């Protein structure tokens, strides 16, 4: 019950928090060891993926702001594939296309798979996400706060 927590506000607003990679790495190991000391903890990863894909399918519009890449990017994009593509997308990472990684894939590849709609205008920002995302958010809110968009019209 901490109002400074993202999870508090997600719970308060009935917003699911999903982690498709929950069993990856050290946390997966700890869950495994915990299951011997206190059996009974069950994680329904299939339920999580069903919820993620179902939310995308019934949404009027979807947007993706993906910080980094890899598994999280893959799951979010795949959920949007279930609805014939996201309406909006921004990818922020340092990955390059040349090595064939999922993180390095440009938005046009996601368009070709149907993960982003052909009518969308996707953006890829090449930069370190923990620096670029706060700057992007600050600029967005600063423009609104200072009425800069209104002056340009």
C-alpha positions as a Markdown table, in Angstrom:
| # | Residue | x | y | z |
|---|---|---|---|---|
| 1 | Unk | 0.0 | 0.0 | 0.0 |
| 2 | Unk | 2.7 | 2.5 | -1.1 |
| 3 | Unk | 1.4 | 5.3 | -3.3 |
| 4 | Unk | 4.9 | 5.8 | -4.6 |
| 5 | Unk | 5.0 | 2.4 | -6.2 |
| 6 | Unk | 4.1 | 1.7 | -9.8 |
| 7 | Unk | 2.5 | -1.6 | -8.7 |
| 8 | Unk | 0.3 | 0.2 | -6.2 |
| 9 | Unk | -1.2 | 2.4 | -9.0 |
| 10 | Unk | -1.5 | -0.6 | -11.3 |
| 11 | Unk | -3.4 | -2.5 | -8.6 |
| 12 | Unk | -5.5 | 0.6 | -7.8 |
| 13 | Unk | -6.5 | 1.0 | -11.4 |
| 14 | Unk | -7.0 | -2.7 | -12.2 |
| 15 | Unk | -4.1 | -2.7 | -14.6 |
| 16 | Unk | -2.4 | -6.1 | -15.0 |
| 17 | Unk | 1.4 | -6.3 | -14.6 |
| 18 | Unk | 2.8 | -9.1 | -16.6 |
| 19 | Unk | 6.3 | -10.5 | -16.8 |
| 20 | Unk | 6.6 | -13.1 | -19.6 |
| 21 | Unk | 10.3 | -13.7 | -18.6 |
| 22 | Unk | 9.6 | -14.2 | -14.9 |
| 23 | Unk | 11.3 | -17.6 | -14.8 |
| 24 | Unk | 14.3 | -16.4 | -16.7 |
| 25 | Unk | 17.6 | -16.1 | -14.9 |
| 26 | Unk | 18.1 | -15.8 | -11.1 |
| 27 | Unk | 14.5 | -15.3 | -10.3 |
| 28 | Unk | 13.6 | -18.5 | -11.9 |
| 29 | Unk | 16.3 | -20.3 | -9.9 |
| 30 | Unk | 15.0 | -18.7 | -6.7 |
| 31 | Unk | 11.4 | -19.8 | -7.5 |
| 32 | Unk | 12.7 | -23.3 | -8.1 |
| 33 | Unk | 14.5 | -23.4 | -4.8 |
| 34 | Unk | 11.5 | -21.9 | -3.0 |
| 35 | Unk | 9.3 | -24.6 | -4.3 |
| 36 | Unk | 11.2 | -27.1 | -2.2 |
| 37 | Unk | 10.9 | -25.1 | 1.0 |
| 38 | Unk | 7.3 | -24.0 | 0.6 |
| 39 | Unk | 5.5 | -26.0 | -2.1 |
| 40 | Unk | 2.3 | -24.5 | -3.5 |
| 41 | Unk | 3.5 | -21.4 | -5.3 |
| 42 | Unk | 2.1 | -21.6 | -8.8 |
| 43 | Unk | 2.9 | -19.1 | -11.6 |
| 44 | Unk | 0.5 | -19.3 | -14.5 |
| 45 | Unk | 2.8 | -18.0 | -17.4 |
| 46 | Unk | 0.3 | -19.4 | -20.0 |
| 47 | Unk | -2.4 | -17.3 | -18.3 |
| 48 | Unk | -0.2 | -14.2 | -18.5 |
| 49 | Unk | 0.4 | -14.7 | -22.2 |
| 50 | Unk | -3.3 | -15.3 | -22.8 |
| 51 | Unk | -4.1 | -12.1 | -20.9 |
| 52 | Unk | -1.5 | -10.1 | -22.8 |
| 53 | Unk | -2.7 | -11.3 | -26.2 |
| 54 | Unk | -6.4 | -11.0 | -25.3 |
| 55 | Unk | -5.9 | -7.4 | -24.1 |
| 56 | Unk | -4.3 | -6.6 | -27.4 |
| 57 | Unk | -7.1 | -8.3 | -29.4 |
| 58 | Unk | -9.9 | -6.4 | -27.8 |
| 59 | Unk | -8.2 | -3.0 | -27.6 |
| 60 | Unk | -9.6 | -0.2 | -29.8 |
| 61 | Unk | -6.0 | 1.1 | -30.4 |
| 62 | Unk | -2.7 | -0.1 | -29.1 |
| 63 | Unk | 0.7 | 1.6 | -28.8 |
| 64 | Unk | 4.1 | 0.2 | -28.0 |
| 65 | Unk | 6.8 | 2.1 | -26.2 |
| 66 | Unk | 9.6 | -0.5 | -26.0 |
| 67 | Unk | 12.7 | 0.3 | -24.0 |
| 68 | Unk | 15.5 | -2.1 | -24.9 |
| 69 | Unk | 14.8 | -5.2 | -26.7 |
| 70 | Unk | 14.9 | -9.0 | -26.5 |
| 71 | Unk | 12.1 | -11.0 | -24.9 |
| 72 | Unk | 10.0 | -8.1 | -23.7 |
| 73 | Unk | 10.0 | -6.5 | -27.2 |
| 74 | Unk | 9.2 | -9.9 | -28.7 |
| 75 | Unk | 6.2 | -10.5 | -26.5 |
| 76 | Unk | 4.7 | -7.0 | -26.8 |
| 77 | Unk | 5.1 | -7.1 | -30.6 |
| 78 | Unk | 3.6 | -10.6 | -30.8 |
| 79 | Unk | 0.6 | -9.6 | -28.7 |
| 80 | Unk | 0.0 | -6.9 | -31.3 |
| 81 | Unk | 0.3 | -9.4 | -34.1 |
| 82 | Unk | -2.8 | -11.0 | -32.7 |
| 83 | Unk | -4.8 | -7.8 | -33.6 |
| 84 | Unk | -3.1 | -7.2 | -37.0 |
| 85 | Unk | -0.6 | -4.7 | -35.6 |
| 86 | Unk | -0.1 | -1.8 | -33.2 |
| 87 | Unk | -1.4 | 1.6 | -34.1 |
| 88 | Unk | 1.6 | 3.4 | -32.7 |
| 89 | Unk | 5.2 | 2.3 | -31.8 |
| 90 | Unk | 8.4 | 3.7 | -30.5 |
| 91 | Unk | 11.5 | 1.6 | -30.0 |
| 92 | Unk | 14.3 | 2.9 | -27.9 |
| 93 | Unk | 17.6 | 0.9 | -27.8 |
| 94 | Unk | 21.2 | 0.8 | -28.8 |
| 95 | Unk | 20.9 | -2.3 | -30.9 |
| 96 | Unk | 21.8 | -2.3 | -34.5 |
| 97 | Unk | 20.2 | -4.4 | -37.3 |
| 98 | Unk | 23.4 | -6.0 | -38.6 |
| 99 | Unk | 23.7 | -8.8 | -36.1 |
| 100 | Unk | 20.1 | -10.1 | -36.6 |
| 101 | Unk | 19.0 | -9.7 | -33.0 |
| 102 | Unk | 15.4 | -9.0 | -32.1 |
| 103 | Unk | 16.4 | -5.9 | -30.4 |
| 104 | Unk | 18.1 | -4.6 | -33.5 |
| 105 | Unk | 15.2 | -5.2 | -35.8 |
| 106 | Unk | 13.8 | -1.9 | -37.2 |
| 107 | Unk | 10.1 | -1.1 | -37.1 |
| 108 | Unk | 9.8 | -1.9 | -40.8 |
| 109 | Unk | 10.5 | -5.5 | -40.0 |
| 110 | Unk | 7.6 | -5.5 | -37.5 |
| 111 | Unk | 5.4 | -3.9 | -40.1 |
| 112 | Unk | 6.3 | -6.8 | -42.5 |
| 113 | Unk | 5.2 | -9.3 | -39.9 |
| 114 | Unk | 1.9 | -7.5 | -39.1 |
| 115 | Unk | 3.1 | -6.5 | -35.6 |
| 116 | Unk | 2.8 | -2.8 | -36.5 |
| 117 | Unk | 0.0 | -1.6 | -38.8 |
| 118 | Unk | 1.0 | -0.5 | -42.3 |
| 119 | Unk | -0.8 | 2.8 | -41.6 |
| 120 | Unk | 1.3 | 3.5 | -38.5 |
| 121 | Unk | 4.3 | 5.9 | -38.4 |
| 122 | Unk | 6.7 | 3.9 | -36.2 |
| 123 | Unk | 9.8 | 5.4 | -34.7 |
| 124 | Unk | 13.2 | 3.9 | -33.7 |
| 125 | Unk | 15.4 | 5.9 | -31.5 |
| 126 | Unk | 19.0 | 4.7 | -31.4 |
| 127 | Unk | 20.2 | 5.6 | -27.9 |
| 128 | Unk | 20.5 | 4.3 | -24.4 |
| 129 | Unk | 16.9 | 4.0 | -23.1 |
| 130 | Unk | 17.6 | 5.2 | -19.5 |
| 131 | Unk | 18.8 | 8.5 | -20.9 |
| 132 | Unk | 16.5 | 8.9 | -24.0 |
| 133 | Unk | 13.2 | 7.9 | -22.4 |
| 134 | Unk | 13.2 | 10.5 | -19.6 |
| 135 | Unk | 14.3 | 13.2 | -22.2 |
| 136 | Unk | 11.4 | 12.1 | -24.5 |
| 137 | Unk | 8.9 | 12.2 | -21.6 |
| 138 | Unk | 10.2 | 15.5 | -20.2 |
| 139 | Unk | 10.0 | 17.1 | -23.7 |
| 140 | Unk | 6.4 | 15.8 | -24.2 |
| 141 | Unk | 5.2 | 17.2 | -20.9 |
| 142 | Unk | 7.2 | 20.4 | -21.1 |
| 143 | Unk | 5.6 | 21.2 | -24.4 |
| 144 | Unk | 2.2 | 20.7 | -23.0 |
| 145 | Unk | 2.9 | 22.5 | -19.8 |
| 146 | Unk | 4.4 | 25.6 | -21.5 |
| 147 | Unk | 1.8 | 25.6 | -24.3 |
| 148 | Unk | 4.4 | 25.3 | -27.0 |
| 149 | Unk | 2.2 | 23.2 | -29.3 |
| 150 | Unk | -0.6 | 25.8 | -29.1 |
| 151 | Unk | 1.8 | 28.6 | -30.1 |
| 152 | Unk | 2.9 | 26.7 | -33.3 |
| 153 | Unk | -0.7 | 26.4 | -34.6 |
